[in-house]
Amino acid sequence: MNTPLYEINFPRENGLRLFVKRDDLLPFSLGGNKVRIGWAFYRDMRLQGCDCMVIYGDRRSNLCRVLGNICAQKGIPCYMLCTSVEREQKPSNNSRLMGWLKTEVIPCQKDAVADGVEALLGRLKREGKNPYYIYGNKWGEGREGVPVEAYAQAYQEILRQEKELGISFDYIFTPSGTGATQSGLLAGNLLTGGKKKIIGISVSRERERGSRIIGRAVGQYLENKKLPLPDDLQAHIFLEDGYLLGGYGKYDRRIKECIRRQFVENSLPLDPTYTGKAFWGMEQYLMENSIKDANVLFLHTGGAPLFYDFLMEEGGASCSCRL
Ligand SMILES: *Cc1c(COP(=O)(O)O)cnc(C)c1O
């Protein structure tokens, strides 16, 4: 089933047309890119013959929510190495939902993740289980190609939707965190000899490190598929780190205004950490680079619980953002 893709209101002066693909409306666990990515991990887990899932992250993470939800639905034990201490953190919608799911939470120091992974995998094996750690070995290596598959397939979906609409996108913008989504779109573009520019608006990493990680992920994915790696791979990676506003989760009134405007004008629910920051970054990029006469696609990567966190914190009378 395709997620909706349609044109939205956007100042048209320069012959720009803006479309949005609503992966936030994927019909599982409140949607988002982690639904496609979560099912890709689940399929790989099955393929590897494993019988329980080990995840790593924060209670507020969209990925942990979706993976916890998949495991709960499938009746598969799920263990989360958790770097956040519950009582030191404000609850969020994701952390509340994590409380509902049957995921076993194991505290883990950020500087001792490898030891934590090793200890947990050891314990599960002694219990007779065959655990699947989503990031591969204890150093977090070995499965970089798995989430890439999810968005290489989504890219095919975009190509089909382009045909149906009778248009062709020149640019695809996506928020970029770990880079998995961007890597998948890029892999799909390379595999089909596409000429689209896939631009990640970084929400967490600086360009150089982020681009290297994307290059490795795409490389591993193509290698797994026994497909040739283009020599000029780095030349296809566009990761913009100029819109970070100080780093992951940081935002200011420009983001708040963008979120409010997009809800009013296009009824899009954006959040300040991922989609709101990336939408704002895309607007800046199009302006700063004087992009004209182009069809632009924005991938809405979800984060619905974060939209509601934002609405509760900033949306009341205290919201000073004006249009
Ligand atoms: C995880 C996430 C992203 C970033 O995706 P990556 O594949 O990690 O780059 C963007 N938007 C939302 C809502 C997310 O949860």
The ligand as an ORCA input file, in Angstrom:
! r2SCAN-3c Opt
* xyz 0 1
  C      14.529      8.462     12.903
  C      13.780      9.593     12.296
  C      14.346     10.364     11.264
  C      15.745     10.150     10.786
  O      15.840      9.012      9.983
  P      17.264      8.344      9.755
  O      16.968      7.200      8.882
  O      17.771      7.946     11.112
  O      18.146      9.361      9.155
  C      13.569     11.361     10.711
  N      12.313     11.607     11.141
  C      11.750     10.900     12.129
  C      10.386     11.259     12.554
  C      12.462      9.865     12.733
  O      11.892      9.157     13.732
*
